[in-house]
């Protein structure tokens, strides 16, 4: 299994089919919370949904277009973090993430995203990392702010999440910002 060690209790593991059941368990238990921010959560009703997600994620990884990892905390899959897109021409990656509600508040996502930012610059030779978060998703926006990402703007009418049209806050950090 391809893993990236962040610390003694925290790793990122490239998604694999054995994670599908755990993803389903999290979403089933926390559907009301997760579906506030993620449009796919209402449709994730069986293991086949996540197996297809994992298949597509691994295909994107093989093509160099994305990298999707499970967040593994204390040997348990607790969420997901990814380069949703890797654009070699623009030298930019777009990061996305979600975390089980019961594991929030202990810096897991901040540590995972911080690691991916450094990975994007050092290993993928990118110049920019971007994150888009729902304007009202204060927890997700705080991750960006803790990592000294710059709010580049608000894009209106960006996503339909369960019949609600939401706006996105777009954050960015450039390689030169870390100097």
SULRA-V337948 format. One record per residue. RES is the residue in one small letter. PSI is psi in degrees with one decimal (* if undefined). OMEGA is omega in whole degrees, -180 to 180 (999 if undefined). D_LAST is the distance of its C-alpha to the last C-alpha in Angstrom with 2 decimals. Layout:
BEGIN
RES,PSI,OMEGA,D_LAST / RES,PSI,OMEGA,D_LAST
END
This chain:
BEGIN
x,131.9,178,33.14 / x,113.4,179,29.52 / x,151.7,175,27.40 / x,120.3,-178,23.83 / x,123.2,177,23.85 / x,-36.6,-180,21.54 / x,-177.5,-176,23.69 / x,-29.7,-178,27.35 / x,3.6,-172,28.57 / x,123.8,176,26.19 / x,158.6,169,26.01 / x,129.8,-179,25.54 / x,126.2,176,28.53 / x,133.4,-176,29.08 / x,147.7,178,31.93 / x,157.0,-176,35.41 / x,-30.6,-179,38.91 / x,-13.8,179,39.58 / x,-14.4,-174,37.08 / x,-43.8,-178,39.18 / x,-41.7,-179,41.58 / x,-42.2,176,38.93 / x,-45.6,179,37.20 / x,-43.7,180,40.67 / x,-44.3,179,41.44 / x,-50.1,-176,38.36 / x,-38.4,179,39.01 / x,-44.0,-178,42.73 / x,-28.2,-172,42.27 / x,26.1,-174,39.60 / x,-43.1,-178,40.52 / x,-42.4,180,40.96 / x,-52.2,-175,37.48 / x,-36.5,-178,35.64 / x,-8.4,173,37.62 / x,-27.7,-173,36.40 / x,-20.8,-174,33.08 / x,118.5,-174,33.83 / x,-25.3,-177,36.64 / x,-18.0,-172,37.55 / x,-32.7,-179,38.41 / x,-18.8,-179,41.89 / x,-4.6,-177,42.75 / x,77.0,-172,41.51 / x,-0.5,-180,44.96 / x,167.7,-178,45.42 / x,-31.6,180,43.84 / x,-34.9,178,44.40 / x,-47.7,-178,41.89 / x,-31.7,175,39.10 / x,-38.6,177,40.38 / x,-41.4,176,40.06 / x,-45.2,-180,36.53 / x,-42.4,178,35.63 / x,-48.1,180,37.46 / x,-37.4,179,35.56 / x,-43.3,179,32.22 / x,-34.4,176,33.02 / x,-44.8,178,34.17 / x,-37.8,178,30.89 / x,-44.7,180,29.03 / x,-32.2,180,31.45 / x,-3.5,-180,30.86 / x,19.2,-176,27.04 / x,-16.2,-178,26.98 / x,169.4,174,25.97 / x,113.0,-175,25.45 / x,125.9,-177,27.28 / x,145.6,168,27.26 / x,143.3,170,29.34 / x,120.1,-178,27.74 / x,113.1,-179,29.79 / x,123.1,-178,30.00 / x,47.2,176,32.45 / x,17.2,180,33.97 / x,132.3,174,34.66 / x,122.3,-176,33.30 / x,-3.1,-179,32.20 / x,-158.4,-173,30.42 / x,142.8,174,28.42 / x,144.5,-175,24.86 / x,158.5,159,24.15 / x,99.9,-180,22.43 / x,-32.7,175,25.27 / x,146.0,174,24.42 / x,112.3,-177,22.44 / x,100.9,-179,22.53 / x,-34.4,-179,21.92 / x,-45.5,-180,22.87 / x,-9.0,-178,20.38 / x,46.1,-175,17.68 / x,141.9,171,17.72 / x,151.8,174,18.93 / x,124.1,-177,20.73 / x,140.2,173,20.87 / x,157.4,-179,24.08 / x,156.7,168,25.50 / x,152.3,-176,28.55 / x,140.1,174,29.70 / x,135.1,-177,33.16 / x,-35.4,-176,33.85 / x,-10.5,178,35.12 / x,3.8,-178,31.81 / x,154.7,176,29.73 / x,1.1,-180,28.37 / x,14.9,174,27.09 / x,10.1,-177,23.49 / x,-50.1,-178,24.38 / x,-41.2,179,22.88 / x,-44.4,179,19.67 / x,-42.3,-179,19.25 / x,-45.3,-179,20.38 / x,-39.3,176,18.13 / x,-43.5,178,15.01 / x,-44.7,-179,16.23 / x,-33.8,177,16.89 / x,-48.9,179,13.51 / x,-40.4,179,12.09 / x,-42.1,-180,15.32 / x,-41.9,-178,15.00 / x,-43.7,-173,11.82 / x,-39.5,-175,12.97 / x,-34.9,-178,16.73 / x,-6.5,179,17.51 / x,39.7,177,15.02 / x,160.5,177,14.62 / x,-18.9,-177,12.46 / x,142.7,171,13.44 / x,133.2,-178,14.88 / x,143.6,174,17.66 / x,133.4,174,20.05 / x,127.6,-179,23.37 / x,147.3,175,25.30 / x,137.2,-177,28.69 / x,-39.4,-177,28.53 / x,-2.1,180,30.78 / x,80.1,-174,29.01 / x,-34.9,180,27.37 / x,-44.2,180,26.49 / x,-39.7,179,24.55 / x,-35.1,178,22.81 / x,-33.6,176,21.88 / x,-49.5,-180,20.07 / x,-43.8,-178,17.77 / x,-39.0,177,17.40 / x,-30.0,-178,16.76 / x,12.9,177,13.81 / x,31.3,174,12.36 / x,150.1,-177,13.53 / x,132.5,172,14.91 / x,110.4,-176,18.69 / x,-18.8,178,19.34 / x,171.9,176,23.08 / x,126.0,178,26.30 / x,119.7,-177,28.38 / x,156.4,176,32.04 / x,53.9,-173,34.57 / x,-33.9,-172,32.13 / x,146.7,174,33.87 / x,111.1,179,37.31 / x,102.6,179,37.23 / x,51.5,177,40.84 / x,13.4,173,42.31 / x,123.8,178,39.82 / x,123.2,-176,37.64 / x,158.6,176,34.21 / x,153.1,178,31.24 / x,140.5,168,27.66 / x,128.5,-178,24.49 / x,121.8,179,21.73 / x,148.6,177,18.17 / x,155.4,171,15.12 / x,136.9,-179,11.45 / x,154.4,177,9.72 / x,-42.0,-178,7.58 / x,-20.7,179,5.59 / x,-20.7,-176,5.61 / x,-6.8,-179,3.79 / x,*,999,0.00
END
